[in-house]
Amino acid sequence: MSASQEIIDKRNALYAQKIIKGLESRNMTGYYAENKEEALSKALELIGEGSSVTMGGCMSAHEIGLVDALKKGNYSFIDRDAYEDKRAAMLAAYDADVFLSSANAMTEDGILINIDGNSNRVSAIAQGPKKVVFIVGMNKVCADVDSAMKRARNTAAPINAQRFGLSTPCSKTGSCMNCKSPDTICCQILITRFSRHAGRIHVILVNDNLGF
């Protein structure tokens, strides 16, 4: 490990404690994982064997190996990609034991920002599944709501629009144009600032750059 990486790791570990305290003040629970392997272990611990699990388009869950582990393990994984009826898969999420997600951005005091096109992801985060587990790379942490919103709209949204091959202005310019394109993925914006239900929302902060 390089000296510069050691410095970054130390900073992230300390910074994460501030974020975790912010989450706790909002009735959410935070954890810090030094690497992808620790993140995977903590996620599986939170999910618990035998649980029904589903997710939105969470690249971070794929990147830490969580999706593969769920498919191979003793879990009832609702894989929407395997469903012919996508709406049925999305509706099944609301009655799942666990919903997996990342955040498009979050603040250092524990507020989560998510933007959605079909809105199945943000609606499941807001209400439905018994437990929501977020996998969030430290690259997504911002100073405040304003900077988190800018990250979500100017970094995450354009990349996801390009990833899905959508014809939006941001997919061509690389930044938000505040469009009303039929393909826009910025239909619903969810700001999660507090959880009414203790023990429902869990956030695993990962010492890595994950997702977009």
C-alpha positions as a Markdown table, in Angstrom:
| # | Residue | x | y | z |
|---|---|---|---|---|
| 1 | Met | 0.0 | 0.0 | 0.0 |
| 2 | Ser | 1.3 | 3.4 | -0.9 |
| 3 | Ala | 1.9 | 6.2 | 1.7 |
| 4 | Ser | -0.7 | 8.3 | 0.0 |
| 5 | Gln | -3.3 | 5.5 | 0.2 |
| 6 | Glu | -2.6 | 5.1 | 3.9 |
| 7 | Ile | -3.3 | 8.7 | 4.4 |
| 8 | Ile | -6.6 | 8.5 | 2.4 |
| 9 | Asp | -7.6 | 5.4 | 4.4 |
| 10 | Lys | -6.9 | 7.1 | 7.7 |
| 11 | Arg | -8.9 | 10.2 | 6.7 |
| 12 | Asn | -11.9 | 8.2 | 5.4 |
| 13 | Ala | -12.0 | 6.1 | 8.7 |
| 14 | Leu | -12.1 | 9.3 | 10.7 |
| 15 | Tyr | -14.6 | 11.1 | 8.4 |
| 16 | Ala | -16.9 | 8.1 | 8.4 |
| 17 | Gln | -17.3 | 8.4 | 12.2 |
| 18 | Lys | -18.7 | 11.9 | 11.7 |
| 19 | Ile | -21.1 | 10.6 | 9.0 |
| 20 | Ile | -22.2 | 7.7 | 11.2 |
| 21 | Lys | -23.0 | 10.1 | 14.1 |
| 22 | Gly | -25.1 | 12.1 | 11.6 |
| 23 | Leu | -27.0 | 9.0 | 10.6 |
| 24 | Glu | -27.6 | 8.1 | 14.2 |
| 25 | Ser | -29.1 | 11.5 | 14.9 |
| 26 | Arg | -31.5 | 10.8 | 12.0 |
| 27 | Asn | -32.7 | 7.4 | 13.4 |
| 28 | Met | -30.6 | 5.5 | 10.9 |
| 29 | Thr | -27.6 | 3.2 | 11.5 |
| 30 | Gly | -24.2 | 3.5 | 9.9 |
| 31 | Tyr | -21.2 | 1.2 | 9.6 |
| 32 | Tyr | -17.7 | 1.7 | 8.1 |
| 33 | Ala | -16.1 | -1.0 | 6.0 |
| 34 | Glu | -12.3 | -0.7 | 5.2 |
| 35 | Asn | -12.8 | -2.5 | 1.9 |
| 36 | Lys | -15.2 | -4.3 | -0.3 |
| 37 | Glu | -14.8 | -7.6 | 1.5 |
| 38 | Glu | -15.8 | -6.1 | 4.8 |
| 39 | Ala | -18.7 | -4.4 | 3.2 |
| 40 | Leu | -19.9 | -7.7 | 1.7 |
| 41 | Ser | -19.6 | -9.4 | 5.1 |
| 42 | Lys | -21.5 | -6.6 | 6.9 |
| 43 | Ala | -24.3 | -6.6 | 4.2 |
| 44 | Leu | -24.8 | -10.3 | 4.5 |
| 45 | Glu | -24.9 | -10.1 | 8.3 |
| 46 | Leu | -27.6 | -7.3 | 8.1 |
| 47 | Ile | -29.6 | -9.2 | 5.5 |
| 48 | Gly | -29.7 | -12.6 | 7.3 |
| 49 | Glu | -30.0 | -16.0 | 5.7 |
| 50 | Gly | -33.5 | -16.9 | 4.4 |
| 51 | Ser | -34.5 | -13.3 | 3.8 |
| 52 | Ser | -36.3 | -12.1 | 0.7 |
| 53 | Val | -34.1 | -9.5 | -0.9 |
| 54 | Thr | -34.4 | -7.2 | -3.9 |
| 55 | Met | -32.9 | -4.0 | -5.3 |
| 56 | Gly | -33.0 | -1.2 | -7.8 |
| 57 | Gly | -30.2 | -0.6 | -10.2 |
| 58 | Cys | -27.5 | -0.7 | -7.5 |
| 59 | Met | -24.0 | -0.9 | -9.1 |
| 60 | Ser | -22.4 | -0.8 | -5.7 |
| 61 | Ala | -24.0 | -4.0 | -4.7 |
| 62 | His | -22.6 | -5.7 | -7.8 |
| 63 | Glu | -19.1 | -4.2 | -7.2 |
| 64 | Ile | -18.7 | -5.6 | -3.7 |
| 65 | Gly | -19.9 | -9.0 | -4.8 |
| 66 | Leu | -23.2 | -8.9 | -3.0 |
| 67 | Val | -25.5 | -9.8 | -5.9 |
| 68 | Asp | -23.4 | -13.0 | -6.7 |
| 69 | Ala | -23.4 | -13.9 | -3.0 |
| 70 | Leu | -27.2 | -13.6 | -2.8 |
| 71 | Lys | -27.8 | -15.7 | -5.9 |
| 72 | Lys | -25.6 | -18.4 | -4.6 |
| 73 | Gly | -26.6 | -18.4 | -1.0 |
| 74 | Asn | -29.6 | -19.2 | 1.1 |
| 75 | Tyr | -31.6 | -16.2 | 0.2 |
| 76 | Ser | -34.8 | -15.5 | -1.7 |
| 77 | Phe | -33.4 | -13.0 | -4.2 |
| 78 | Ile | -36.0 | -11.3 | -6.3 |
| 79 | Asp | -33.9 | -10.7 | -9.5 |
| 80 | Arg | -35.9 | -8.2 | -11.6 |
| 81 | Asp | -33.7 | -9.0 | -14.6 |
| 82 | Ala | -35.0 | -12.5 | -14.5 |
| 83 | Tyr | -38.7 | -11.4 | -14.5 |
| 84 | Glu | -40.5 | -11.2 | -17.8 |
| 85 | Asp | -43.0 | -8.9 | -16.1 |
| 86 | Lys | -40.8 | -6.1 | -14.8 |
| 87 | Arg | -43.7 | -4.4 | -13.0 |
| 88 | Ala | -44.4 | -7.6 | -11.0 |
| 89 | Ala | -40.7 | -7.6 | -9.9 |
| 90 | Met | -40.9 | -3.9 | -8.9 |
| 91 | Leu | -44.1 | -4.5 | -6.9 |
| 92 | Ala | -42.6 | -7.5 | -5.2 |
| 93 | Ala | -40.0 | -5.2 | -3.7 |
| 94 | Tyr | -42.5 | -3.5 | -1.4 |
| 95 | Asp | -43.1 | -6.7 | 0.5 |
| 96 | Ala | -39.5 | -7.9 | 0.7 |
| 97 | Asp | -37.6 | -8.3 | 3.9 |
| 98 | Val | -34.6 | -6.3 | 2.6 |
| 99 | Phe | -34.2 | -3.7 | -0.2 |
| 100 | Leu | -30.7 | -2.9 | -1.4 |
| 101 | Ser | -29.7 | 0.4 | -2.7 |
| 102 | Ser | -26.9 | 2.9 | -3.0 |
| 103 | Ala | -27.2 | 6.7 | -2.8 |
| 104 | Asn | -26.6 | 9.1 | -5.7 |
| 105 | Ala | -25.1 | 11.3 | -3.0 |
| 106 | Met | -25.2 | 11.8 | 0.8 |
| 107 | Thr | -24.2 | 14.5 | 3.2 |
| 108 | Glu | -21.6 | 14.3 | 5.9 |
| 109 | Asp | -24.4 | 14.7 | 8.5 |
| 110 | Gly | -26.3 | 11.7 | 7.2 |
| 111 | Ile | -28.9 | 12.9 | 4.6 |
| 112 | Leu | -29.3 | 10.6 | 1.6 |
| 113 | Ile | -30.1 | 11.9 | -1.9 |
| 114 | Asn | -31.6 | 9.7 | -4.6 |
| 115 | Ile | -32.9 | 10.5 | -8.1 |
| 116 | Asp | -35.1 | 8.0 | -10.0 |
| 117 | Gly | -36.8 | 7.6 | -13.4 |
| 118 | Asn | -39.3 | 4.8 | -12.9 |
| 119 | Ser | -39.4 | 5.7 | -9.2 |
| 120 | Asn | -39.5 | 2.1 | -8.0 |
| 121 | Arg | -36.2 | 2.6 | -6.1 |
| 122 | Val | -37.0 | 5.8 | -4.3 |
| 123 | Ser | -40.5 | 4.6 | -3.4 |
| 124 | Ala | -39.1 | 1.4 | -1.9 |
| 125 | Ile | -36.6 | 3.4 | 0.1 |
| 126 | Ala | -39.3 | 5.6 | 1.4 |
| 127 | Gln | -41.8 | 2.9 | 2.4 |
| 128 | Gly | -42.5 | -0.8 | 2.0 |
| 129 | Pro | -39.6 | -3.2 | 2.6 |
| 130 | Lys | -38.9 | -4.1 | 6.2 |
| 131 | Lys | -35.3 | -3.1 | 6.0 |
| 132 | Val | -33.2 | -0.9 | 3.6 |
| 133 | Val | -29.5 | -1.5 | 3.3 |
| 134 | Phe | -27.4 | 1.2 | 1.5 |
| 135 | Ile | -24.0 | 0.4 | 0.1 |
| 136 | Val | -22.3 | 3.8 | -0.3 |
| 137 | Gly | -18.7 | 4.5 | -1.5 |
| 138 | Met | -17.0 | 7.3 | 0.3 |
| 139 | Asn | -16.7 | 9.1 | -3.1 |
| 140 | Lys | -20.4 | 9.9 | -2.8 |
| 141 | Val | -20.2 | 11.9 | 0.5 |
| 142 | Cys | -20.7 | 15.7 | 0.1 |
| 143 | Ala | -20.5 | 18.6 | 2.5 |
| 144 | Asp | -24.2 | 19.5 | 2.4 |
| 145 | Val | -27.5 | 19.0 | 0.7 |
| 146 | Asp | -26.8 | 21.6 | -2.0 |
| 147 | Ser | -23.5 | 19.9 | -3.0 |
| 148 | Ala | -25.1 | 16.4 | -2.7 |
| 149 | Met | -27.9 | 17.5 | -5.0 |
| 150 | Lys | -25.4 | 18.9 | -7.5 |
| 151 | Arg | -23.5 | 15.6 | -7.4 |
| 152 | Ala | -26.7 | 13.6 | -8.0 |
| 153 | Arg | -27.8 | 15.7 | -10.9 |
| 154 | Asn | -24.4 | 16.5 | -12.6 |
| 155 | Thr | -22.4 | 13.3 | -11.9 |
| 156 | Ala | -24.7 | 10.4 | -11.2 |
| 157 | Ala | -27.6 | 11.2 | -13.6 |
| 158 | Pro | -25.6 | 11.9 | -16.8 |
| 159 | Ile | -23.5 | 8.7 | -16.3 |
| 160 | Asn | -26.6 | 6.6 | -15.6 |
| 161 | Ala | -28.3 | 8.1 | -18.7 |
| 162 | Gln | -25.3 | 7.2 | -20.8 |
| 163 | Arg | -25.2 | 3.7 | -19.2 |
| 164 | Phe | -28.8 | 3.0 | -20.1 |
| 165 | Gly | -28.4 | 4.5 | -23.6 |
| 166 | Leu | -31.0 | 7.2 | -23.0 |
| 167 | Ser | -31.5 | 10.2 | -25.3 |
| 168 | Thr | -31.3 | 13.0 | -22.7 |
| 169 | Pro | -29.5 | 16.3 | -23.0 |
| 170 | Cys | -27.2 | 15.3 | -20.1 |
| 171 | Ser | -26.1 | 12.1 | -21.9 |
| 172 | Lys | -24.8 | 14.4 | -24.6 |
| 173 | Thr | -23.3 | 17.2 | -22.5 |
| 174 | Gly | -22.2 | 15.3 | -19.4 |
| 175 | Ser | -24.1 | 17.7 | -17.1 |
| 176 | Cys | -27.7 | 18.4 | -16.0 |
| 177 | Met | -29.7 | 20.6 | -18.3 |
| 178 | Asn | -32.8 | 20.5 | -16.1 |
| 179 | Cys | -34.6 | 18.8 | -19.0 |
| 180 | Lys | -38.2 | 17.5 | -19.5 |
| 181 | Ser | -37.1 | 14.9 | -22.0 |
| 182 | Pro | -39.3 | 11.8 | -22.3 |
| 183 | Asp | -36.2 | 9.8 | -21.3 |
| 184 | Thr | -35.3 | 11.9 | -18.2 |
| 185 | Ile | -34.3 | 9.9 | -15.2 |
| 186 | Cys | -34.7 | 12.8 | -12.9 |
| 187 | Cys | -38.5 | 12.3 | -12.4 |
| 188 | Gln | -38.5 | 11.9 | -8.6 |
| 189 | Ile | -36.0 | 13.2 | -6.1 |
| 190 | Leu | -36.0 | 11.7 | -2.7 |
| 191 | Ile | -34.3 | 13.4 | 0.3 |
| 192 | Thr | -34.1 | 11.0 | 3.2 |
| 193 | Arg | -33.4 | 13.2 | 6.2 |
| 194 | Phe | -34.9 | 11.0 | 9.0 |
| 195 | Ser | -36.2 | 7.5 | 9.5 |
| 196 | Arg | -39.5 | 7.3 | 11.4 |
| 197 | His | -38.8 | 3.6 | 12.0 |
| 198 | Ala | -35.7 | 2.7 | 14.1 |
| 199 | Gly | -33.7 | -0.2 | 12.7 |
| 200 | Arg | -35.1 | 0.1 | 9.2 |
| 201 | Ile | -32.4 | 2.1 | 7.3 |
| 202 | His | -28.8 | 0.9 | 7.4 |
| 203 | Val | -25.9 | 2.6 | 5.6 |
| 204 | Ile | -22.6 | 0.8 | 4.9 |
| 205 | Leu | -19.9 | 3.3 | 4.1 |
| 206 | Val | -17.2 | 1.7 | 2.0 |
| 207 | Asn | -13.6 | 2.9 | 1.8 |
| 208 | Asp | -13.6 | 2.8 | -2.0 |
| 209 | Asn | -15.0 | 4.5 | -5.0 |
| 210 | Leu | -18.2 | 2.7 | -5.8 |
| 211 | Gly | -20.9 | 3.3 | -8.4 |
| 212 | Phe | -21.4 | 6.7 | -10.1 |
